[in-house]
Amino acid sequence: HVASFSRKDEPRGERTMEWGTTHAFRHAPHAPEVIYDTGGIGKEAMVRLVGCDALHVVERAVAIARIVGGNFE
């Protein structure tokens, strides 16, 4: 499951990392495995991978890299 948020909706004084992730979890119909935003003025776009532990996140990152053409043997 993939979720996203717009940095335009970020309340003033909030930190994007914490606010965006929380916002995505609260508004997604299912627990997201990937959360992304497209950035904003002075803010780079970002993708967050979510997993039950670090190994799960690494496995997901490697799987995505293979799909887009990376060789991680």
Contacts in CASP RR format, 6 or more apart in sequence:
PFRMAT RR
TARGET T0000
AUTHOR 0000-0000-0000
METHOD contacts of the structure
MODEL  1
HVASFSRKDEPRGERTMEWGTTHAFRHAPHAPEVIYDTGGIGKEAMVRLV
GCDALHVVERAVAIARIVGGNFE
1 28 0 8 1.000
1 29 0 8 1.000
1 30 0 8 1.000
1 31 0 8 1.000
1 32 0 8 1.000
1 33 0 8 1.000
1 34 0 8 1.000
2 32 0 8 1.000
2 33 0 8 1.000
2 34 0 8 1.000
2 35 0 8 1.000
2 36 0 8 1.000
3 24 0 8 1.000
3 25 0 8 1.000
3 27 0 8 1.000
3 28 0 8 1.000
3 32 0 8 1.000
3 34 0 8 1.000
3 35 0 8 1.000
3 36 0 8 1.000
4 24 0 8 1.000
4 35 0 8 1.000
4 36 0 8 1.000
4 37 0 8 1.000
4 38 0 8 1.000
5 20 0 8 1.000
5 23 0 8 1.000
5 24 0 8 1.000
5 27 0 8 1.000
5 35 0 8 1.000
5 37 0 8 1.000
6 37 0 8 1.000
6 38 0 8 1.000
7 16 0 8 1.000
7 37 0 8 1.000
7 38 0 8 1.000
7 39 0 8 1.000
7 40 0 8 1.000
7 43 0 8 1.000
8 40 0 8 1.000
9 23 0 8 1.000
10 16 0 8 1.000
10 19 0 8 1.000
10 20 0 8 1.000
11 19 0 8 1.000
16 37 0 8 1.000
16 43 0 8 1.000
20 35 0 8 1.000
20 37 0 8 1.000
21 35 0 8 1.000
21 48 0 8 1.000
24 32 0 8 1.000
24 35 0 8 1.000
25 31 0 8 1.000
25 32 0 8 1.000
25 35 0 8 1.000
31 50 0 8 1.000
32 50 0 8 1.000
33 49 0 8 1.000
33 50 0 8 1.000
33 51 0 8 1.000
33 60 0 8 1.000
34 47 0 8 1.000
34 48 0 8 1.000
34 49 0 8 1.000
34 50 0 8 1.000
35 47 0 8 1.000
35 48 0 8 1.000
35 50 0 8 1.000
36 45 0 8 1.000
36 46 0 8 1.000
36 47 0 8 1.000
36 48 0 8 1.000
37 45 0 8 1.000
37 46 0 8 1.000
38 45 0 8 1.000
39 45 0 8 1.000
39 46 0 8 1.000
49 57 0 8 1.000
49 60 0 8 1.000
49 61 0 8 1.000
49 64 0 8 1.000
50 57 0 8 1.000
51 57 0 8 1.000
51 60 0 8 1.000
62 72 0 8 1.000
65 72 0 8 1.000
66 72 0 8 1.000
END
